[in-house]
């Protein structure tokens, strides 16, 4: 099964592009499942068809499903949530707040990825197109099994029979012992997270694709998603800039918008190098229904097979050393005498001064670099090498 996961800031058009991609794949003969975890039920709005939590056939070779991540969590791991809530309540935390705390950040995002893995494992489809909400926390939680290690999971299995003994000491320590079913569920969850991570980090199977608009906010969000994906080993093979004002628009009212969009597109392409970047125009009306979505798919992929892997690589490389952090990024657009590099907060800003224009490229920094200062920046063989260390 080929998995294509679209992510980006809310409102950039992820759902529309996910639908268009799925329709194109189905038209090419792939048995395709389109899945979304968006609580706004945008798939139903885009396809003009009712879509629920059960896979529904919406066209030839095409099925769609609305994943309910909360339901997935409660159906499969409610015993863990209940136990954590009991622990918090034992510490005299309000019951409502206890359940909020028991649902760690990223839990619903992970539930969506677990559902994707269940489809992958079960088979039955050639392609899975996912409309994802952006969640770095979900990717972070996928590495919990790797951090805990297999040894700890074996220990958990050995400890399970002894949990009854813990009930004797509950009045003394004030914390209830975990029930056996909670330990079993935890071990199962860790093993499944391991499998999800393997699925997501195989570039032949999974591609993450970034969707943005030609504006500063969504571009910055997409670059942060790229940074997170690079750190966690998920291959980003394509970026799509949506809602680009087409050349035929000549109304003077839009001159400022068109100029700003061109600048943002140029900066986005430079920041994302060498990842391919496609553009989709701003249509006259909202894209809804199969006919309009199919038209958008043809403009976007222009005879291509969307299931292809457009790029494999790690554009942003980060290495943590004893004395700081080293980072290198592609910079084929830069010349030493035309470039300035500065750090502002959690971002790196590359200023390019050329004869035709001045360009600002924003690069989000990894958390490991937050406590260090930028000490050096060197341009070598079209890559920018950065070193962060203490002053």
N, C-alpha and C positions, 0 to 999 in steps of 0.2 A: 504493500500500500504506500502511496505517495501522500505525504502530509504537507499542506501549505497553510501556514498560520499568519494571518494579517494582524498587525498591531499598530497603534498610533493614538494620538490625542483624540478625545471625544469630539465628534462633529466633523472630522476630516473626510469622512466617506468610507470608512473601513467596511461597513456592511454592504454598501453598494458594490464596491470592488470585489468583495468576497463573493457576492451573488453573481456578478459578471464573470468572474473566474470559474465558478462552479458550472455555470451555464455553458461556457466555452468548452470545458472539459467533457461535459455530458454530450455536447454536440459532436465532439471528436470520438465518441464511443466509449469513454471511460465511465464505469459505474461509479457515480460520485455521490458522496454524502456532504452536505453543507450544514455546519453546526455553528451555533452562536450561544454565548453565555450572557449576552447583553440583556439586562432586566427590562429594557424598553421594548423588547420583542420586535426589533427592527427588521428581521427577516420577513415576518408577515407583512409589514408595511411595504417593503421593497418588492416582494414577489406577488403581492396582492392575493395571498392565499393563507388560510388559517394553518398555523404551524404550532405544534405543542411539544410535549416532552417525549413523544414516541415518533420514531422515524416515519415521515410521511412522504409518499411519492408525489412530487410536484411537477414532474415532466419526464420525458423519455430519458432514461439513464440517470435521473436526478432525484435524490431524496433530501429532505431537510429536517432538522431537529432543533428545538430550543432547549438547550441544556439548563437545568435549574441547579446551580452549584450548591445552594443551601440544602436542597433535597438530597443531592448526592452525598453531602457530608453527613446529614442526619441518618440516611438510610444505611450507610456503610460504617461510619465511625462515631455514631452517637454515644457509644459506651465510653469512648475516650473523652468526649466533650463533657458527658455527665460526671465522670470521675474528676476531671480538672475543676469543674464547677463546684463539686463537693469539697475539694481541697481549699478553694478560695472561700467558700462559705464557712468552712471550719476556722478560717482566720478572721471571722466576723466581718466579711465583706458582704454588702448588700446582694441579695440573690440575683437581681436583674444585672447588676454590674459583674457578678461572678460569671454569668453566662457570656457576657460581652468579652471578658478577659480570657475565657476558655477558648474562644474563637480567635486564634492568633492572626495577625495581619498576613494576608496571602493565602489563608486557608481556602477561601472560595475559588481563588485562581488555581490552586493546586487541584481542587476537586474537578475543575474543568479539564485539566491536563490528564488526570486519572481516568476520566470518562473517555478522552481521546485515546488513551492507551488501551482501554477495554475494546474499543472499535478496532484498533490496530491488531490486537491479539486475536480477536474473534474472526477478523477477516470479513469477506463478503462484499467489500468495496475495493475499487481500484485507486480511488483518491478520496482524501478527506480534506475539505477546505474549512478552516476555522476562523471565525470572526471573534478575536480575543480582545478583552479589555487589557490595557497595559498594566503589567504587574511585575515589578522587579522582585517583590517579596515572594511571589510564586516560584520564580527561578531559584531564588536563594534557598527556599525550603527543600528544593529537590536535592540539595547537597547535604542535607542532614544525615541520610544514611551513610554517605561517604565519610562524614566527620565522626559519626558514632562508631562505624566499623562493624564488621561481621562478628567479632569477638563479643562485643556488647550485646548483640542480638542473641547470641548463644547463651550468654549469662542470663538475659531476661527470660529465656525459655526454662532455664534451670531454676530460677527464682520463683516462677509461677506457682509450683506446688506448695511453696512455703508461705503464701500470702495469708493463709488462715491464722498463722502464728502472729502476724502483724496486728490482728484484731485485739489481741491481749494487751498490746502496748498503746493502742489508740488513745485511751484516756490520759496516758502520760505525755505523749508527744503532740496530741491535739490535731493530728492529721490522719484521715482514714487511709488504710492501705489500699492499693489498687486491686480490684477484683481480677480473677484469672482471665475473664473475657476481655478486660481492658488491656492486659499484657499481651494476650493473643492478637488482639486487634492492632496494637502498636507494632508488634513484630511484622504482621502482615502488611501494614501501611509502609513500614520502612523498606520491605522487600519490593513493594509496588513502586515506591518512589525511585528506587534504584533502577527498576525496569523503565520507568518513564524517562529518567535522565538518559539512559542508553538510547532510547528511541529519539529523543530530542537532539542529541548530540551526534547522531549519524546523518551527515549531510546528504547521503543518498536517499534517506527516508524523509527527513524533515527540513524544510526551509522556512525561516521567518522572513516576512516581507513587511517593510515599513511603509506606512501611508501618511502623507503630510499634505498640507496646503502650502502655497507659496507665501508664507508669513513667518515671522520670527518665532512665535510661540510654538507652533506645531513642528517646525524644523528643529528647534531646540529639544523638544520632547522626543522626536525621532532619533536624534543623535544620542540621547541618554539611553534609549532602548537599544541602540547599536552597541553602546559601551557595555551595557549589562549583558547583552547576548554574547559579545566577544569574551567577557570575563567568564561566563558560564559555559562557553564552548558550543553555543547554538549558532548554526550557520545562517547568516543573513545574505540572501542571494539576489535581492532586488529591492529597489525603493520606487515608490510611485508618488509623484506630485499631482494632486488632484485639484480640480476647480481652477485651472489656468485659463485666464481670459483669452479667447481665440483671436487670431490676427484680424478677422473680419470686423471686429468691434472697433469702430473709429470715432465714436462719440467723445468729444473733448472732456466730458465729465469723468471718463475713466482713464484719462492720460496719466494721472498720478498713480492710480492703482496698477496700471500696466507697467509703468516704470519700476515701481516697488517690487512687483512680482518678478520681473526680469532679474533684478538684483538678488532677490531671495533664491531664485532658481539657480543662478550662477554660483552663489555661495553654498547652496545645498549640494550641488554636484561636486564642487571642490572638496567639501567636508566628507562626502561619502565615497570619494575615489578609493579603490577601483570598482566599487559596487555599481552595476548598471542602474541607471535612473530612467524611468519612463514618465510620460506626462499624459494626463487626461484633461480634456478641456472642460470649462464650465458650461454646462448645457443651458438651454433657454428655460428649462423647467426641471423640477425634481425628477430624478430617474426612478421610475416605478413601473413594474410590469415587465414581462419577458421581452417584449419587442425593444423597449428602450435599453434594457440591461444587455441584451445581445448586441445592440449597436455600440454600446460603450465597450463591450468585450472585444469587438472587431477593431475599434480604434486603438485600444490599449495593446492588444497582442498581434494585430495585423498579420494574421496567417500563422503565427507561431503556436506551438504547443505550450500552454502555461505550466504543464507538469515538468518541463525541463528544468534542470538546475542551471541557473544563469551564471552563478559564480560560486566558487568554493575557496575560502581563505579566511584569514583573520586580519582584517584591516588595522585594528588597534591591538597592539601587543603591550602587555604590562608585566613587569617583573619586580617583585619585592626583594630588596637586598638588605643586608644588615645595616647599611648606612643610609638607606633611603629607598626611593622608588625610581625605576627606569621605565620609560615609556617611549614607544616609537610609532609613528603614524605615516601613512603614505602622503607624499607632498610633491607629485609630479608637476603641479601648477606653479611651484615656487622657485624663485631665484634668490640667492643669498643677499644680493644688494637691493632687492625689492621687498624684503620681508622683515617684519618686527614681531616679536613674540612677547606677550605679557600674561601674567596670571591675575585674574580678578575673582576672588571668592573661590567657588568650586568649578570654575571654568577657565580654560586656556583660550586666549584670543590671539589669532594670527592675523596681522595686518599686512595686506599685500598692496603695494603701491606700484601700479603700472601706468603706462602712458594713456591707456584707455579708461581706466577706472581705479578707484580705491575699494578694496574688498575686505570685509571682516568675516573671518571664519571662526565659529565657536566650537570648541571641543570640550565636552564634559570630562571632568577628572574623576578617576576612581577614588573610592573612599580611602584607600591606603595612602594616597598622596595628600590628604587634607592637612595633616600635621606637619608637612614639610614645605620648604620654600623652593621655588624654581631656581636652580643653580646654573644650568647650562642648556643651550639649545643648539644643535648642530645639524646641518643639512648634508646628508651623505647618500649618494646614489638615489636621489629622489625620495628619500625618507627623512623625516624630521625626528632626531633622537633627543629626548628630553631627560634631564636628570633632576630629581627632587631630593633634597637632603636638608638637614638642620643647618641653621646659620652658624 
